[in-house]
Amino acid sequence: MNKRVRPFSLLMILIVVLYACNLPSSTTTATQPPIQASDTAIPVAPPASTETPAVVHVTFPQSAPNSRLFYDVDSSSTAPEKRAPYGDSYDIDRLERPFLQDMTYVSDLDIRSFGLSKDADWYFVSIGLVGGDPNNSLGINYGVEIDTNMDGFGDLVIVAVPPYTNEWKTENVRIYADTNHNSAGISSVRSDAPFQADGYETLVFDGSGAFGDDPDLAWVRINAGQYETVQFAFKRSWAGSSFLFGVFADAGLKDIAKLDYVDRFTEQEAGSPVKGKTYYPLQSLFAIDNSCQESVGYEPTGYEPKICPIPIAPTHQPGSPNQPIPTTVSGCQEPYPGYCPYGWAAEPYCLCIPG
């Protein structure tokens, strides 16, 4: 009898023990909240923001004083003939190409005038265009090249990209530097094509706030006046007191790492916008207009590379100092090319570029 009961008794004892183990502990208070899973989880940092912090500006340019105007070739009068009148001198990096590759004229690319003025804190560079829409659907970049040692090799370039507004903005402005002296190829007074280099290779300023120590360094706006279709402002303390500057409009290559463009393509590859030239019409290099360069802060000698032409009124025929040029001659390069050995003719002056 006892032998048959023993297994049952042992089973009952085991059940009692297991039940006791699952009873609430006497040390647990009724008010203690249960532990939640979130209490023991490892905290996860929120994802990093991919947005660029808002730019905080301290100093702003104001209205620019009037500037002395310098004039570039205007191709609007000959545009119906799908040609530039003159002014495209490939070897010396004078490009008059406000045309698409099929010679369609784009007035918003055509620089008519440019100039520089200043106040106590700012330089203002103005570009007057034949057209009136810098926000042309082509997407035109406008820029200012600065040559700080007047040797024909650009040292700094300020570039603005669309869209543009009538208010001063920095967000669409970039500045690059050429730190290894190859922005003009080997020689600054001729095309060195085909030439491989990195042009303006170093970012100095990004107006969106992504790069640069001074968020107020350079600005751009449009439609500031009759001769200011596009206008730049940049700090005098940064640019220095003396330099050469020129301007450009670019809807073609739009690659400042390839400036000067004349060093990347031979003239045959680039084509020409001037009818009668061997390589007319345009080929690889189109939709670009640039200016000669003017001096700031010093009196130029006239022999600086890329300096603007000096107007010289012709008085005598070449080789005949005692024989005046007839008043009926339209210009002086033809039939008297000896007066302008470096450039082109424009009535009533020879526009001579010193060599």
Buried (B, 14 or more C-beta within 10 A) or exposed (E): EEEEEEEEEEEEEEEEEEEEEEEEEEEEEEEEEEEEEEEEEEEEEEEEEEEEEEBEEEEEBEEBEEBEEBBBBBBBEBBEEBBBBBBBBBEBBBBBBBBBBEBEBBBBBBBBBBBBBBBEBBBBBBBBBBBEBBEBEBEBBBBBBBBBEBBBBBBBBBBBBBEBBEEBBBBBBBBBBBEEEBBBBEBBBBBBBEBEBEBBBEEBBBBBBEEBEBBBBBBBBBBBEEBBBBBBBBBBEBBBEEBBBBBBBBBBBBEBEBBBBBBBBBBEEBBBBBBEBEBBBBBBBBBBBBBBBBBBEEEBEEEBBBBBBBEEEBEEBBEEEEEEBEEEBEBBBEEBEEBBEBBBBBEEBBBBBBE
